[in-house]
Amino acid sequence: MTLTIRPPGDAGDRDFIRDLNARLTGVIEAPAHSREEVVSFQERFTAAWEDEAGDSATFIAASQDGERLGYINVRGSTDEIADERCGYIALLAVVAHAEGEGVGQSLLEAAETWSRQMGFRRLALDVFASNHRGLRFYEKSGFQPETIRVIKQL
């Protein structure tokens, strides 16, 4: 599949990103949180970086005919172990019918390129434990687990 990877350019891109929130929340099982809390979190999280510039970038993957197939948001963060700046993938989402077609990999490569251009030596991300497909994808792409966050409801 031939793709174009580009920055967002119009309100249609913003709507596309927001519309994928439902897909993202669909793979989240957060035992200490209600479904409403998960959905609210995803909406707040997406809205928080929509208008950011400078130390973050968003890339849209589109087919040859312009159909939006996925997006990734990457930003500067801190690697607390090395105490240095690193890249951090905040979100990566692909439409269902494009899964397994190389869209996610192309977006990941764009995030890696951006991170290298920013001078970062590492790229990190968080993935929900219930997102088994995402975990396999990231591990296949060279990411390795370093920490596991556990939580309980009181």
N, C-alpha and C positions, 0 to 999 in steps of 0.2 A: 504494500500500500504506500503510495506516495503522499507525504504529508508536508504541510507548511507549518512551521513553528513560529509564532509571532506574538508580540505583546498585545494585550487587549486594546481595542480601538474605538468601541462604541457601546451604547446602552445595550445592544443585543448581546455583547460579550458579558456584560454584567449580569444580565438576566440568565444567560446560559450557566454562569458560575453559580448563581443562587439556586437555579433549578436542579443542579446536581447535589445540593444539600440533602435532599430526600434519599438519594442513592447512597450517599456517605453514611447517613444515620441508619440506613437499613442494615448495615453490617456491624453496628455497634451494640454489643451486649455489655451494659455497665451495671453490674448487680447492685451497686450501692446507690444507683441513681434511677429516677423514674424516666419513662420514655419522654415525657414533657421536658425534663431537665436536659436530656440528651439533644433533643431538637432545638431547644433554646440555646444551648451551648454552641451547636453548629452554626446557627444563624448569627450569633454574636461574634464567633470566631471569624467567620467569613467577612462580616461587615467591618471588623476591626482593621483589616489590611487592604480593603478594596481601594482606598485612596492613598495608600502609602507610596512613597517614592524614595529614591536614594538607596537605602540599605535593604531593599527588597525588590523582587521582580516577579511578575506573573507572566506565564506563557500559555498561549492557546494553541492546541493542535487542531488543524483543519484539513479536510480532504481537498483534493484537487478542485472539486466543485464548490468549495467554501463551507461545507458542512462542519460545524464545530464538533469535535470528537472527544476532547478532554482538555484539562488545564492543570497547571502546577503553580504553586506559589512557593518561592524560596526567599529566604531573608538571612541577614546576618544575625548571629547569635553568639553565645559564649560556650566554649567547651570548658566545663568547670574542672575537669581533670587536668587538662594541660594549661588552664587559665589563659586561653587565647581565643580570638575570634574564629568562628567557623560558620559554614553555611548550615542552614536549617530548612528542611522541607516542611512547610506548614501544612500544605494540602496537595494531594494529587488525586484527581478523579477522571475517570474515563466513562463515556456512555456505554451502556450494556452491550449494544451490538458491535462495539469496536474492541471489546476485551479480547486479548490474545492476538491482536493484529499489529502489535508493535507501537501502538500509540503511547502507552505508559513508558516504554523504554525510550522513545524519542523525547518525551517530556523530561524524563530523568536525565538524559544526556544534556538537555538544555540547561537544567539546574546545575549539573556538574560543571559545564562550561562557564556559566555565570559565576559560580563559586570560585573556580580557578582564577577568573578575571578579577575577582574581588580580592585575590591573594589568600584565600582560605586554603588550609591544608587538609581540612576534614569537612565532611558533609553528614549531618545527622537528621534523624526524623523520629517521630513517635508513631506507633501504630497500635490500634486497639487489639488486645489479645484475641478477641473474637473474630478479627479480620484475617482468617486463615489464608485466603487467597493473596491478600496484601503481604502477609508475612513471607509466604513462599516467593512472591515476586521480588521483594526487597532482598531476601537472602540470595536468590539467584543472581541479582544484580550486584552482589558483593558486600552488602550490608551485613553486619554481624551484631547480634544482641549484646549489649553491655550491662544494662540494668533492667530490672523488672519491678514495676511499681505495683504494690498490692494495696488494697483498700477494703475497709469494712464499714458498714453502716452502724452507727451507734444509736 
